Amino acid sequence: MKILIATRNRGKLREYAALLAGLPVEWVTLDDAGVSTEVEETGSTFEQNALLKAEACARLSGLPALADDSGLEVDALGGAPGVQSARYAGPNASDADRYRLLLERMKNIPDAQRSARFRCVVALYMPSGEVYTAEGVCEGRITHAPRGTHGFGYDPVFFVNECGMTMAELAPEVKNRVSHRARAVQALRPQLAKLITPYDEDQAESAEV
């Protein structure tokens, strides 16, 4: 079974490959499928944006498509940057630009009020129109300075409460157990495993006709 992973983010692709290892699936990238269209994230929630991307990429490629939308919710900022996490510092900003802007806006906020969470919603859209979603959350707080060299995005400034270090300080195998994306994907994995065999059988029968 081929499944399109609807992202060009290399960090996300590596995480998906690790999180879904062992499934009898050929993972296809947007470039592999020849999908050049950029899906505009016009939703007001992570779930809406994940579904928008998954549906559009499935229709463009003819393949089942897996997409997610995720972001950082900071309590002291009213839940910002939220669904704007990837665009927080403008369209051409780097990861470092985004987390530096966040730290600047939080420079006067005391430790007790720096609680935050990463949230991720994963959506799988099948060519038949079936849709499956799952959510994952990782609780933590915002540090005063970046720490660590792993990961991407806001990982260097997000302190994971249960691990006692930032997301960027975690070894990849640890991150793939506790991250918001890991939890969302693992929640979806049982459903994905159920779909694979019937889908492959249907495709084989169609090819024989």
Residue pairs with C-beta under 8 A, 6 or more apart in sequence:
1 24
1 25
1 26
1 64
1 196
1 199
1 200
1 203
2 25
2 26
2 27
2 28
2 63
2 64
3 25
3 26
3 27
3 28
3 63
3 64
3 65
3 66
3 124
4 28
4 29
4 30
4 33
4 35
4 57
4 58
4 61
4 63
4 64
4 65
4 66
5 12
5 13
5 16
5 27
5 28
5 29
5 30
5 65
5 66
5 67
6 30
6 35
6 39
6 53
6 54
6 56
6 57
6 65
6 66
6 67
7 13
7 16
7 30
7 67
7 68
8 29
8 30
8 31
9 152
11 151
11 152
11 153
12 68
12 181
13 29
14 172
15 175
15 176
15 179
15 181
15 182
16 27
16 66
16 185
17 27
18 172
18 173
18 176
19 176
19 181
19 182
19 185
19 186
19 189
20 27
20 185
20 189
20 192
23 189
23 192
23 193
23 196
24 196
24 200
25 196
28 61
28 63
30 36
30 57
33 57
33 60
33 61
33 63
34 61
35 57
35 60
35 61
37 56
37 60
39 52
39 53
39 56
39 57
40 52
41 49
41 52
41 53
41 69
41 83
42 49
42 52
43 49
43 51
43 52
43 69
43 83
44 83
45 83
45 121
46 68
46 69
46 70
46 71
46 83
46 119
46 120
46 121
46 135
47 69
47 121
47 123
47 133
47 135
48 69
49 69
49 83
49 121
50 67
50 68
50 69
50 121
50 122
50 123
50 133
51 67
51 123
51 125
51 131
51 133
53 65
53 67
53 68
53 69
53 123
54 65
54 66
54 67
54 123
54 124
54 125
54 131
55 65
55 125
55 131
57 65
57 67
57 125
58 64
58 65
58 125
58 126
58 127
62 127
63 127
64 124
64 125
64 126
64 127
64 195
64 199
65 124
65 125
66 122
66 123
66 124
67 122
67 123
67 125
68 120
68 121
68 122
68 123
68 181
68 184
69 83
69 120
69 121
70 85
70 118
70 119
70 120
70 121
70 180
70 181
70 184
71 81
71 82
71 83
71 84
71 85
71 86
71 118
71 119
72 81
72 82
72 85
72 102
72 116
72 117
72 118
72 153
72 154
72 158
73 79
73 80
73 82
73 116
73 117
73 118
73 119
74 80
74 81
74 102
74 106
74 114
74 115
74 116
74 142
75 113
75 115
75 116
76 106
76 109
76 113
76 114
76 115
77 105
77 106
80 88
81 88
81 98
81 102
85 98
85 153
85 154
86 98
86 153
87 93
88 98
88 101
88 102
89 97
89 98
89 100
89 101
90 97
93 101
95 152
95 153
95 154
96 146
98 153
98 154
99 146
99 153
99 154
99 156
99 157
102 142
102 154
102 157
103 142
103 144
103 145
103 146
103 157
106 114
106 142
107 144
111 141
114 141
114 142
114 143
115 139
115 140
115 141
116 139
116 140
116 141
116 142
116 158
117 137
117 138
117 139
117 140
117 180
118 137
118 138
118 140
118 154
118 158
118 167
118 179
118 180
119 135
119 136
119 137
119 180
120 135
120 136
120 137
120 179
120 180
120 181
120 183
120 184
121 133
121 134
121 135
121 184
122 133
122 134
122 135
122 136
122 181
122 184
122 185
122 187
122 188
123 131
123 132
123 133
124 131
124 132
124 133
124 188
124 191
124 192
124 195
125 131
126 195
126 199
132 188
132 191
132 192
132 195
133 188
134 184
134 185
134 187
134 188
134 191
135 184
135 187
136 179
136 180
136 181
136 182
136 183
136 184
136 185
136 186
136 187
137 180
137 183
138 160
138 167
138 178
138 179
138 180
138 183
139 161
139 162
140 158
140 159
140 160
140 161
140 167
141 158
141 159
141 161
142 157
142 158
142 159
143 156
143 157
143 158
143 159
143 166
145 157
146 156
146 157
146 166
146 168
147 156
147 157
147 165
147 166
147 168
147 169
148 155
148 156
148 165
148 166
148 167
148 168
148 169
148 170
149 168
150 167
150 168
150 169
150 170
150 171
150 172
150 175
151 167
151 168
151 170
151 175
154 167
155 166
155 167
155 168
156 166
156 167
156 168
157 166
158 166
158 167
158 168
159 165
159 166
160 166
160 167
160 170
160 178
162 178
163 170
163 174
163 178
167 175
167 179
170 178
175 182
176 182
